[in-house]
Amino acid sequence: MKGKIVEFLKDESGQTSTEYILLVALVAMIVMKFGGTLKERLLGMVGKVFDTAEGELSGGLQ
């Protein structure tokens, strides 16, 4: 019986899936924590790109 318990504890086949689950949970927590800030910055950058493109197109058409 002791041998089977030691064998079970040494079995590493399920550890990789557990590690991936923990990694996904960590990334999800980071996204939830900083999601608002990230959204604001991305929207600001996209707005600047479109404003610059609009200015270039308006200036070229005159």
C-alpha positions in Angstrom: 0.0 0.0 0.0 2.8 2.4 0.9 4.4 1.7 -2.5 1.3 2.7 -4.4 1.1 6.0 -2.4 4.7 6.8 -3.2 4.1 5.8 -6.9 1.1 8.1 -7.0 3.0 11.0 -5.5 5.9 10.6 -8.0 3.6 10.5 -11.0 4.1 13.7 -12.9 1.7 13.1 -15.8 -1.0 15.5 -14.6 1.3 18.3 -13.4 1.6 19.9 -16.8 -2.1 20.5 -17.1 -2.2 21.9 -13.6 0.6 24.3 -14.5 -1.2 25.5 -17.6 -4.4 26.0 -15.6 -2.5 28.1 -13.0 -0.9 30.1 -15.8 -4.2 30.9 -17.4 -5.7 31.9 -14.1 -2.8 34.2 -13.5 -3.1 35.9 -16.9 -6.9 36.2 -16.4 -6.3 37.9 -13.0 -3.8 40.4 -14.6 -6.3 41.2 -17.4 -9.1 41.7 -14.9 -6.9 44.0 -12.8 -5.5 46.1 -15.6 -8.3 45.8 -18.2 -9.6 49.3 -17.7 -6.3 50.9 -18.0 -5.3 48.8 -21.0 -8.6 49.7 -22.7 -8.1 53.4 -22.2 -4.6 53.4 -23.5 -5.5 51.3 -26.6 -8.5 53.6 -27.4 -6.2 56.6 -27.0 -3.7 55.2 -29.4 -6.3 54.2 -32.0 -7.9 57.7 -31.7 -4.5 59.4 -32.4 -3.9 57.1 -35.4 -7.3 57.9 -36.9 -6.9 61.6 -36.1 -3.5 61.7 -37.8 -4.9 59.8 -40.8 -7.9 62.1 -41.1 -5.6 65.1 -41.0 -3.4 63.7 -43.7 -6.3 62.8 -45.9 -7.9 66.2 -45.4 -4.7 68.1 -46.1 -4.0 66.1 -49.2 -7.5 66.7 -50.7 -7.3 70.5 -50.6 
